[in-house]
Amino acid sequence: MTAPDLTMYRVVHRAIRGGAAALADAAPAIEADDPARRKAFARYWKGYAGEVLHHHSVEDDIFFPALLERVPVAAEMLARTDADHQHLDELMHQLDAAVAELAAGRPSPRLVELTAELEGHMSDHLDFEDSDILPLLERHFDKDEYDEMDAKAIKSAGLGPQMAFSLPLIVGAMTPSERAVILPEAPVALRVMHRLTRGGHARLVERAFGPTPVRVG
């Protein structure tokens, strides 16, 4: 059996960690800055939240049900991911409200607390998935089976505004060696979209967070 390649799964996790870290790093100073930066922070948050929700949706709808069917003893571990996802939904709802206040130019007293909680939650949750869940996918599915699930996940994302944010976020989390292997093999539509969106994404990141490089988890 040929084992599947979950490099992209891990890269997405890295991108999600990095986005949470960037939001938490910027939050303490963002309210004292200019309106353009507040709006850029809010735009970044909207794109980031959309990527997180899509990623967890494909886990809940595609990857994890297949894993549970193949490996019933994984039920306890998947119960933890379910609980984590539910907590994240609640946390992101609170952050939506906090960021909306920020974008409107009003005080957002819980922004620092909530972004710090988001970073901690993402670190713990994704570390657990990387160490406990992804090895099960690698062990119990062959390459063709995994690639079929992955294709469904990619198709569900589409090529709309959310992908225009998510694609440069994810490519930005790749190492140079990963980028050299993954990008040439990506569908043409995704390669073209990346070329068209990476500059705008970089400008959004700089407006939201300043010239300091975003931490990658």
C-alpha positions, 0 to 999 in steps of 0.5 A: 500500500502506498502511503498518502502524502499529508504535507499540504494538510500540515502546511494548512495547519502551519498557516492557521497557527501563523495567522492566529499568532499574527492576530494575537501579536498585533492586537495589543497595539491595533486600537491606537493605530489609524483607521486604515490599519483597523480596517485591514486587521478586520479584513484579514480576520474575515479571510482567516476566519473563513479559512479556519471554518472551511478547514474544520468543515472538511474535517468534520464532513469528509476526513473524520467520518471516513477515519471513524468508519475505518478506525472505530477506536479513534472515536475518543480522539475524534470526540476531542476534535469535535469539542475543540471545534465547538469551542472554536465556533464560540470563540470565533463568534466572540471575535467577530463581534470584537473585530466589528467594534474595532473596524467601526472605530469603537473600543474593543476591550476583549480583542487582546484577550480573545486573540490570545485565547485563539492562538493558544487554542489553535496551538493545542488543537493543531498539535493534537491533530498533527501528533494523533489524528494525521498519523492515523490517516497516513496509516489506514488509508492508501494514497488513492483513497486519501487523494479522493478525499483531498480532491473533495475538500479542494473542490468544496473550497471553490475559486471565489473570494475565500480562496483568494485569501486562503491560497496566498496564506497557505503558500506563504506557510510553505518552506522553500523546498515544499513550495518547489515541489507543491506549486508545479504540481498544483492545478493550473487554476490555483497557480494562476490564482496564486500569481494574481492574489499574492501581491494583494495579500502581502499588502493586506498583511503589511497594512494589518500587521506592519512590515514585521514578518508574520510568525509561522507556527 
